[in-house]
């Protein structure tokens, strides 16, 4: 590709993150070529035969020939940060075919379940939106007429409580949504100012958040440590690399903590046990495994197990989203219908 086109490509790539489908296609094409034994540059040149991958491959080739690390090249090509972080470890253990396969699996999982989630909530969201609009019209127009109709009676019908309950439910959902959004934005502002140890303590004190972080940190730690051990590095060297990297500060913190405990004379299992945000499977694995080759294989098995567990949980979640939403909306519709019709029946009986 002519060099005068590269600034244009860079400007275009800087304007937006690369689409997940394009990233997935890229790792599929280049990963297949790497597994066949082609060098990375040759694989990139062959992948650029596809017009959709040509600009991306050109940027990566330019940075790699310039001497930049692979993660920097992919970051400039606007790949997602999770992929860039994974590729950071690729320049340490050099097992690119395996690493590209991992990136492909992560992107495939993200794309597949993001699409399924959008499909699952699309119709419930539209129904809930129309329901909210319809209820607002009822509240603003029909309800005042009913109140005027029963103004001469000693007490209003009990069925008016239905509308008040629905009103409170919808208002509660809106308040909850605003509250969650506010907390999320507040956390984004406060998080960079918090010391890492305080952030870890916050993770440990919130049950659902703790469970999520345990899953995430265990998966990342087992994946990258197994790759480093498989590349022939010693356990201390691998932990040292994890402790010095800056892509995952929490993993670096735990890497330093494990090394410190080992220097104090603690066993490997005891050192890993001090990391509260690791799952129990990780701790038990280090307690009964001492051989590095076996440890590497078991860590790789653990990361695959966690990936399969994530797929199962996401599938189960998606199976329940639509039925729960439809049941909730159906109940609200019945309540609104009853709150309109029952007062009319009561009024007709008083005539």
N, C-alpha and C positions, 0 to 999 in steps of 0.2 A: 504494500500500500504506500502511495506517495506520502512523504513526510509532511507536506503542507496540509494534508487532511487531518492529521493527528490533533491539532488544536481544536478543530471543529468537533471531533469525536470527544475530546476531553470536556469541552463545554457542554455538550449534550449529556455526557455521562454524569457530570456534576450537577445537572439540573434535577435529576430524580434518581432514586434507587432503582437498580436493575430489577426487572420483573422476576418474580419467583419462577415462573414458567421458563424464562430465558436462562436463569441460573441452573434450573434442573436439567434443561436440554444441554447446557454446557458441560456439566459434570457427567452426564450420560455419554456424550460423545468423547470427551477427553479421557474419561475413566476407562472406557472400552479400549481406546488406543494405548493407554498406559499399561493395561493388563496384557496387551499383546506384545509389549516390550519396546514400544517407541519411546524415545526421549521426550521430555516435557515440551521443549521448543518445537520439535517435529509434530508432536500431537496437537499443539496449539495451531500450527500452520495448517494441518489437515482439517482441524475443526473449523478454521476460518473459511473453508470451502462453502460452508453454510452461510448464506447472506445475513441471517439473523445473528450469527456469532462472530462475524468478521470484525466489527468495531471493537467488541470486547476482547477478542484474541489479540488484536493489534495493540491495544493498550497494555495488556499483560506482557506480550513479547517485548515491547519497548522498555518497560520497567525491568524485566528480567535481564535483558541484554545490557542494560545500564548498570546492573549489579545490585538492584534493590531486592530485598527478601520477598519471598512469595506472598506473604500476608500483606505487605505494602502494595505489591502489584495488584492483588485482588481488591484491596481497599480502594485504590484509585480507579478500578474498573466498576466501582459502586456495588460490589457484592454486599450482602447483609453482614452486620457486625458479628453475628454468631458464626457465620462461615469464616470470616476473617480471623476470628479468635481460634477456631479449629485449625486453620492453616498455619497459624503461628507455630504450633507444635510440629507441623509438617517439616519445617526447616530444621528441626532438632533431631527427628528420627528418620527422615527421608523416605518413609514408606508411603509414597504418594498414591499408588493405586488403592491401598487400603483406606487412606485418608479421603480420597475423592469419593470412594464408595460410601463412607460415613456421611460426607457432606450431601451426597445424593439422597441417602436414606432420610436424613433430617429434613431436607427440602421437600421430598416426596410426602413425608408425614405432615409437614406444615401445610402444604398445598392441598392435600387430600382432605384433611380435617377442617381446614379453614373453609373450603368449598362446602363441605357437608354441614358445617355450623351455619353458614349463611343460608343454605337451603332449608335448614330446620327451623330457623327463627324468622324467615321471611314472611310466611303467611300469618303466624301468630302476631308478629309485629304490626302487619297491616290491619289485621282484625282489631287489635288493641287500639290502634290509632283511630279507626273508624268508631270504635266503641267510646273512646274518650270524647271525640267530637260529638257523637250522638248524645252522650250523657250531658255534655255541656249545654247543648240545645234544650234538652229536657229540663235541666236545672234552671236555665235562664227564662224559659218561656212557659212550659207546661206546669211546672211546680208552683209558680206564683198564681196561676189560674186556679189550681186545686186549693191553694191556701185561701184565696178569695171565696171559693165555693163553700168552704167549710167555716168561713169566718163567723157565721151566726151561731154555730154550735158551741157547746161548752168545752169540748176538747177535739183536737184534731185526730184523725184516724191513726191507729198504731202503724199502719203500713208506710207512713211517711218516714219511719225509722229506716226502712230499706234504702231509700234514696240517700239518707244521711250516712248510712254505713258504706254504700258504694262511693259516695263523695269522699268520705274519710279514707277509704282504701286507695282510690286513685290519687288523692292528694298525698297519701303516705308514700306511694310508689315514686311520685315526683320528688318529694323531699328526700327519699332514700337515694335516688339517682343523683340529685344535686349534692348530697352529703358525700357519696362515694367519689364523685368527680372532684369535689373540693379537697377531700383527704388525699386523693391521688396527686393533685397538683401541689398540695402542701408538702407531701413526701418528696416529690421531685425537686422542690426548692430546698428542703431541709437536708436531704440525703447527702449532697456533696459536702456540706459543712460538718457532718457528724464524723467523729473518729470511727475507724473501722470496728474497733471493739464494741462501741456502743451500738452500731448497726447490727452486729452479730447478736448482741443481747436482746435487741428488739425482735429480731427474727425468732429467737428462742422463746419469747414470752407470748407470742400470738399463735395459738394452736394451728389454725389452717395454714397460716403463712409458714410456720415451722415445718409442717408436713411437706409443703411445696418445696421449700429450700432444701430439706433433707433429700428429697428425690433428685433435685437438680444438682446439688453439690456432689452427691454420691455418683450420679451418672457421669458428670464431668471428670471427677477425680479418678474413677475407675477406668474411664476411657483413655485419658491421657497418660496415666501412670502405666497402664498395660502396654501402650504403644511405645513408651520410652524404654520399658524393660525388654520388650520384644526387639528393640533396636540394639540390644547388647549393653546398655548402660547398667551400672550398679544401682542398687536401691537408694543409697545416699545421694548419688549423682542425680538420679531421677527426681528425688524429693527436692534436691537443691535447685534444679531447673524450675520446678513448680513453684518453689518459694521465691524465686527471683523474677518470675514473669509478672507482667503488669496487666495482662488481659483480663484475668479473673482475680481481683484483689482478695476475695474470700478464700479461694484455693491457695493463694500465696500465704495468707495468714495461717491456714491450717498446715501448710507445708513447713513453715517456720516452727509452728507449735510441735509438730511431730519430731522434727530434727532436734529441737531443744529437749524434749522428753527423752529421746534416745541418748543424747549426750549426758543426761542426768542418770543414766543407767537403767531406765525403764525398758521393758520389753516392747517389741513392735506392736503387739496387741494392746498393751496398756497405753502406748503413745497415741494410737489411733482412737482408742476409747475416749480419750480426753476431748476429741472433736465432737461436740454435741450434735452438730448439724450433719452428721453422717448417719445413714441408716444402720440398723443392727446387723444386716447382712454383711456390710463392709467390716464392722468390728469383728464378727465371728470369723470372717475369712482370714483376717490377719492373725487371729489367735491360733489357728490350726495349720497355717501354711508358712513354711520357712524357705522352701526351694524357690528361687527366683523365676525359673521357667514355669513351674506350676502356678506360682503367684500371678504371673503375667496372663496365663491362660484363664485362671479363675476370675481375674479382674475383667478380662474381655467377656467372659461368660456372664458376669454380673451386669455389665453395661448392656449386653444384648437382652438379658432378662428384664432390665428396667425399661428398655425400649418397647418390648412386647407388652409389659404391664401398662405402659402409657397408652399404647394402642387400644388395649382392652378397656381401659377406663374411659378413654375418649369415646369409644364406640358405645359403651353403656350410657354415658352421659347424653350422647346424641339421641339414643333411643327413648330417653325419658323427657327430653325437652318439649317436643311437640305435644305429646299427650297431656303433660302437666299444664302447658299454656292453654290448650284447647279446653280442658276441664275448667280451668280458672275462668276463662272468658265465657264459657257456657253458663256457669253459675252466676256470673255478673249479669248476663243477658236475661236469665230467668228472673233474677231479683228485680231488675229494672222493669221488666214486663209486669211482674206482680205488683210492683209499687205504683204502676199506672192503672192497672185494671181493678185491683181490689178497692181502692178508694171510690171508683165509679160504681162498683156493686154496692158498696155501703151507702153511697149517696142515693142510688136508685131505691134502696130499701127504705130510706127515710121519706121518700115522696108519698 
